[in-house]
């Protein structure tokens, strides 16, 4: 048995050095965070491995947007599956809106009357929908010709300003999926155009074939989940139905497994579903992603400099 070494903090300590101290402690969530960095490093360095990134939770309102863009630009991610909410917040910011620091104890009626929506202690102005509606309307003719959600999102990325998640996917030719796109502000704006008699050719089910093709043609696969929900399950079922199961896995979630939901399900459970290889390297990290992700990315950035 290895001894638990107590974490020592020194002056001007780098994040990667802090993670090394966590690795030496080796236990609790600190030890698991260090293990997550190690697994992700191996996953990214494995040239045969495609990294599938599932993005759920309030990551853009939580200040994680630039880290996600950097992960895409650094080619640490090969496939992105996101919630429509994160893509809506991302696109809304790129069109000139911002999220603001608030407080979970604020008066919600007063916020509503002033035109702000609260996401715990992050505030979003309703004006985001006005700008988003205009953007979708101005580009609808081209968007309406897309035949899959992936194609639709990459076309959005082509039209979007540069510093966005969607534009990073477009620029780096990274497949991006959003199986629940209707459940978002972007979905509402598309419906708004359809309700006026306009047509769109998107076939939501065709994306299943596309992500399955990626999984089937991969020599190895790795999964990296922020939260869970639809993005996680969309990737998991691709692992389940392809001959290539996940060889690596990192999951950051605050949900618990004993309620039976996908977001809290440990990666080990995926072995029973034939989604995770029984010999895979994986770790479940029970931490707030707005704390864990910056630390993990900073440590990875130091390793890949």
Residue pairs with C-beta under 8 A, 6 or more apart in sequence:
2 26
4 25
4 26
4 27
5 21
5 24
5 25
5 26
6 25
7 18
7 21
7 22
7 24
7 25
7 30
8 21
9 18
9 21
10 17
14 302
15 295
15 298
15 299
15 302
16 298
16 299
16 302
16 303
18 295
19 33
19 34
19 37
19 295
19 299
20 34
22 30
22 31
22 33
22 34
23 31
23 34
23 35
23 38
25 31
26 34
29 285
29 286
29 287
32 283
32 284
32 285
32 286
33 285
33 287
33 292
33 295
33 296
35 283
36 250
36 252
36 283
36 285
36 292
36 296
37 296
37 299
37 300
37 303
39 248
39 249
39 250
39 281
39 282
39 283
40 76
40 224
40 248
40 250
40 296
40 300
41 300
41 303
41 304
42 248
42 281
43 49
43 51
43 222
43 224
43 248
43 250
44 51
44 76
44 300
44 304
46 220
46 222
46 247
46 248
48 219
48 220
49 218
49 219
49 220
49 221
49 222
49 247
49 248
50 78
50 79
50 214
50 215
50 218
50 220
50 221
50 222
51 76
51 77
51 78
51 79
51 222
51 223
51 224
52 78
52 79
52 81
52 215
52 221
52 222
52 223
52 224
52 235
52 238
52 246
53 71
53 77
53 79
53 80
53 81
53 224
53 225
53 226
54 81
54 82
54 223
54 224
54 225
54 226
54 227
54 228
54 231
54 232
54 234
54 235
55 68
55 80
55 81
55 82
55 83
55 86
55 226
55 227
55 231
56 82
56 83
56 86
56 225
56 226
56 227
56 228
56 229
56 230
56 231
56 232
56 263
57 83
57 86
57 226
57 227
57 289
58 85
58 86
58 89
58 119
58 120
58 122
59 65
59 68
59 86
59 226
59 289
59 290
59 293
60 68
60 86
60 89
60 90
60 93
60 99
60 165
61 89
61 99
61 119
61 122
61 124
62 119
62 122
62 289
62 290
63 99
63 122
63 290
64 289
64 290
64 293
64 294
65 89
65 90
65 93
65 165
66 163
67 293
67 294
67 297
68 165
69 163
69 164
69 165
69 168
70 297
70 301
71 77
71 297
72 80
72 165
72 168
72 169
72 172
72 174
73 168
73 171
73 172
74 301
74 304
75 172
76 300
77 174
77 224
78 174
78 175
79 174
79 175
79 176
79 177
79 211
79 214
79 235
80 165
80 169
80 174
80 175
80 176
80 177
81 176
81 177
81 178
81 179
81 211
81 230
81 231
81 232
81 234
81 235
82 165
82 176
82 177
82 178
82 231
83 178
83 180
83 183
83 184
83 229
83 230
83 231
84 178
84 180
84 181
84 182
84 183
84 184
84 185
84 186
84 187
85 183
85 184
85 185
86 165
87 153
87 165
87 166
87 178
87 181
87 184
87 186
88 128
88 132
88 184
88 185
88 186
89 99
89 124
89 128
90 164
90 165
90 166
91 132
91 135
91 156
91 160
91 164
91 166
91 186
92 124
92 128
92 129
92 131
92 132
92 185
93 99
93 164
94 160
94 161
94 163
94 164
94 167
95 128
95 131
95 132
95 135
95 161
96 131
97 124
97 125
97 127
97 128
97 131
98 125
99 119
99 122
99 123
99 124
100 116
100 122
100 123
100 124
100 125
101 121
101 122
101 123
102 111
102 116
102 118
102 121
102 122
102 123
103 121
104 118
104 120
104 121
106 118
108 118
111 117
111 118
111 123
115 125
115 126
115 127
116 123
116 124
116 125
116 126
117 123
117 124
117 125
117 126
118 124
128 185
129 185
129 188
129 189
132 185
132 186
132 189
133 189
133 192
135 159
136 143
136 186
136 189
136 190
136 192
136 193
137 189
137 193
139 155
139 156
139 159
140 193
140 198
140 200
142 155
142 159
143 152
143 155
143 156
143 190
143 200
144 198
144 199
144 200
144 201
145 201
146 152
146 155
146 200
146 201
146 202
147 201
147 202
147 203
147 206
148 202
148 203
148 206
148 207
148 210
149 177
149 178
149 179
149 181
149 202
149 204
149 207
150 175
150 176
150 177
150 207
150 210
151 202
152 181
152 202
153 166
153 169
153 176
153 177
153 178
153 181
154 166
154 169
154 170
154 176
156 166
156 186
157 164
157 166
157 167
157 168
157 169
157 170
157 171
157 176
158 167
158 170
160 166
160 167
160 170
161 167
162 171
165 176
166 176
168 174
169 175
169 176
175 210
175 211
175 214
177 207
177 210
177 211
177 231
177 234
178 184
179 204
179 207
179 230
179 231
179 234
180 230
181 187
181 190
181 204
182 190
182 191
190 200
193 200
194 200
211 234
211 235
211 238
212 238
212 241
212 242
214 238
215 221
215 238
215 239
215 241
215 242
215 244
216 242
216 243
216 244
218 242
218 244
219 244
220 244
220 247
220 248
221 239
221 242
221 244
221 245
221 246
221 247
221 248
222 246
222 247
222 248
222 249
223 235
223 236
223 239
223 246
223 248
223 249
223 250
223 251
223 267
224 249
224 250
224 251
225 231
225 232
225 235
225 249
225 250
225 251
225 252
225 253
226 252
226 289
226 293
227 252
227 253
227 255
227 263
227 289
228 251
228 253
228 255
228 261
228 262
228 263
228 264
228 265
229 262
229 263
232 251
232 262
232 263
233 262
236 262
236 270
236 273
236 275
237 275
239 245
239 246
239 270
239 274
239 275
239 276
240 273
240 274
240 275
245 274
245 275
245 276
245 277
245 280
246 267
246 270
246 275
246 276
246 277
246 280
246 282
247 277
247 279
247 280
247 281
248 280
248 281
248 282
249 267
249 270
249 276
249 280
249 281
249 282
249 283
250 282
250 283
250 285
251 266
251 267
251 282
251 283
251 284
251 285
252 285
252 287
252 289
252 292
252 293
253 263
253 264
253 284
253 285
253 286
253 289
254 286
254 287
254 288
255 261
255 263
255 264
256 264
257 264
257 265
257 266
257 269
258 264
266 284
267 276
267 280
267 282
267 283
267 284
268 276
268 282
268 284
270 276
271 277
271 278
271 280
276 282
285 292
